[in-house]
Each structure stands twice: as C-alpha cells, then as structure tokens.
C-alpha cells in the first residue's frame, strides 16, 4: 500500500519539479535580456531615441519639399520690388451748354470744355537687374509718374528716378541709389520651351505692402510668339503666354524659369472682356527684346524709332482680292512709292501685295508698322509679296527718315 502511495506521489511530484526548473530557466534568461536592454538604453536614452528618428524624418521631408520651383523663388524673390507711383493726369470736362454757345466768341468765355488735373496713385511691380540699382518695370506702371517709391523685400523704401521709358514697347527703366543690391540674372527668351515651368512674381492688388514680399504664382509656358497687335498705342509682339496667374499690380514683375532666370516682363492679362482680373492667361514681354530696349534707355533715355520704309499701303478687302486673283482677302496693297526711298530701292511697286514681313503674316498696315517698330535704320525686312498672280521675296533695308 505504501509503495503504491509513494509511486503515485512521485508521479505527481515529477511534473512539478520539471515545471519549476523550466520556470527558473526562463526567468534567468529574461533577467539577462532585461540587463542587456538597460545597457543599450543607457547608451541611447529612450526619451531621446524616438525624437532623433523624428528629427531625421523631418529633415528628409524638408529636403523632399525642396524643388526647382522653391529654389528659383528663393533665388529671385529678394530682387523683386513693389512700385508705388503718383502721376498727374489731365481730364477734360465738357460743358453741356457748349453745343449751344460754344462757337460764339462771347459765350465761349463762359461755356466750353474745362481742363483740370488730378493726382492719381498707382502701383505695380519691378525687379532689380544690377547691384547698383537699375530696375525694370512697365511704361504703363511708371512712365508718366511724377513720384516713384520702390519697396524692397527687407522693408526698405527708396525714391526712384526714371532713366528712360519707351511707351511703344511698354518698358520703363528706373534707378535707385544703392550698392550690392540683390538682382536677378536675365535669361534667354529664345530658349523658352512650351510646357516648361513659369513663375510669376510681383505685387498683385498691392499685397506686397502687407509683408514686403512678392506674391508667387506658378504655371507653364502656354505659347510663344504671340502677336497681340496694338493695345492703347502700344505694340505687343512675340509675347510669351503663360497660365501662371497675373493680376492687377503684377505688371512690370518678372516671369522666371525654374533656373531663376528672367524670361519675360509680366504685362498683360486676357480677360475675355468680362473682368479686370485673371481668368486664364497672361502675357509677358520676352526678355531678349527687353535687353535691347534697356540698352538704348541706359544710353540715351529713349529708343530711336525714326525709321523709314518709304511707301503707303492699305488693307486688302474682298473686292481687291478678287480683282488681283487672290483666293482670300489677306495682306496690304502698296498704293504709293516715294522717290529714292527704301521701298523704291528694294523694287517694291504699286500694286504689290505684302503678305508677310520677317515671317509675320500681314493683315493690316498696323501689322507692318508693328514689325518695323522693333527695328532700326540699317536693319532689313524680308518681304513676301504677291505680284502678277505669283509670290516672290524682296529685301527692304530701312533708313532714317529724311529731315
């Protein structure tokens, strides 16, 4: 009986001993593991380990957010300026009684038009192109200004003077007193690629005044070589079109590429006649054209446009087109050739129909004037003309208008 009890007790006790031994081994292993863990945490404390990884992640994120656009903006922003102007405009107020008494010498003293002047404030944008303070903007921004204040991104306000202005191309060159000013390098607008990034900077709606920093909008180059013709006695040819938002106050600011180079001067917006604000597309004067104008303005304060072609012409209508055998009304027809003129020397004749000038289609006399507006005496114009029911090419060399 005792042997049976002893045997049963041993059978019951053996698993307990085995379990106790396994538990002790696991506890020892766990203690060793905990000891190792404490040692590593002393090297790199738990409280700082996680923030270090977060800091590194933040740095990586910051780097990943940097791109060609942000780098270009950081590069050019310090050289973009806000421009505030005061100009004196002259207005004519017509007297309603003038129609009854205006022609009478006596009543003319009492009734008639009244002219008065008013100071008008305006704003726009510009950008510094040299460390000594030359600034480019639009003529319609500052060309008629009596007082010009330029605001830099560091908050400094300086009085600017007009070096020269060219209403036809809508370019104005200003100068402020300064040394080592931030400036923007000028690019090459002939290398502009349709579809590449375009960044417009400036002072839309006067927002520059809030924090002394330019507003940035981004788009692409939508088209190049846009000929918009005459707009308020200004000629806009070979314009750069962009969908980067341009609004009132952006005029005169830079349009830059992703390298931070100026490729154009923001000038016009297309509104479709529905609004005065941006609805889709803006236009910039190509910087290669601006370079030539600025060189003349720095040299003499104006652009010499006293060129002479020596002929008169009128637009071809449907009747003229049918008479001369043209399939459609296009071009301008020469109606008069002046003696010893560039036109006569080029063998241009009365009745010739000019279809193209320097590769640009001519549909009205203003188109030809727009083409030669960029040229000087001595420059040549390649003409495509229609004569005696066939097309031919002539070269007309412009001259200075005779006194």
DACOR-V514469 format. One line per field, one symbol per residue. ss: DSSP state (A for helix, B for strand, O for the rest). phi: phi as a letter, one per 20 degrees, with the letter a starting at -180 (. if undefined). psi: psi as a letter, one per 20 degrees, with the letter a starting at -180 (. if undefined). A space follows every 50 residues. Layout:
# DACOR-V514469
ss->???
phi->???
psi->???
This chain:
# DACOR-V514469
ss->OAAAAAAAAAAAAAAAAAAAAAAAAAAAAAAAAAAAAAAAAAAOOAAAAA AAAAAAAAAAAAAAAOOAAAAAAAAAAAABBBBBBBBBBBBBBOOOOAAA AOOOOOAAAOOOOBBBBBBBBBBBBBBBOOOOOBBBBOAAAAOOBBBBBB BOOOOOBBBBBBBBBBOOOOBBBBBOOOOOOOOOOBOOAAAOOOOOBBBB BBOAAAOAAAAOOOBBBBBBBBBBBBOOBBBOOBBBOOBBBBOOOOOOOO OOOBBBOOOOOBBBBBBBBBOOOOOOOOOOBBBBBBAAAAAAAAAAAAAA OOOOOOBBOOBBBBBOOAAAAAAAOOOOOOOBBBBBBOOOOAAAAOOOOO OOBBBBBOOBBOOOAAAAAAAAOOOOOOOBBBBBBBBOOBBBBBBBBOBB OOO
phi->.ffffffffffffffffffffffffffffffffffffffffffcggfdff gfffffffffffffffbffffffffegfeececdcccdddcddeffeffe cfeegffffdcqfddcdbfcebbacabedbfeoecdbeffecfdfebcdd defenfdceddefabcgfemccddbdfaclffbdfeecffefdfoffccd crcflmfgffclcfedccbcfeacmfdemeclmdddclfedbeffccgof gnfeddefemdfdadgcccedmmdbddfcrccccffffffgffffffffc nbdfdedcdnbdbcffdfffgffenefbfbncdfdbdeflegfffemfcf nfdeebclnefddbgffffffefedcgofdceddcdblmbebdcddefcf fff
psi->ghhgggghghhhhghgggggggggghgghhggghggghghhhgnqhhigg hghgghggggggghipahghhgghghgiipqqppqpqoqpqpopphihhh jhiphgihhhqaqppqqpppqrrarrqpjqijkpppaqhigjhjqhpppp prijippqpqqogqqnhgilppprpqpqqkqqrpqpboiijpppirqppp qblpjjhhigjkqqppqqbrohrrkpoibpoljqpoqkqppqjppprpii pirqoqaiikqpiropgqqpijjhrjrpjgqrqqpphhhhggghghhhgi jrpokmqphkrqrqqpahgggghjkqhroqaqppippqqkrhgghikpqp iqoohqolippoirhhgghhgihirrpiqqpoporoplkqqrqqppoqrp pq.
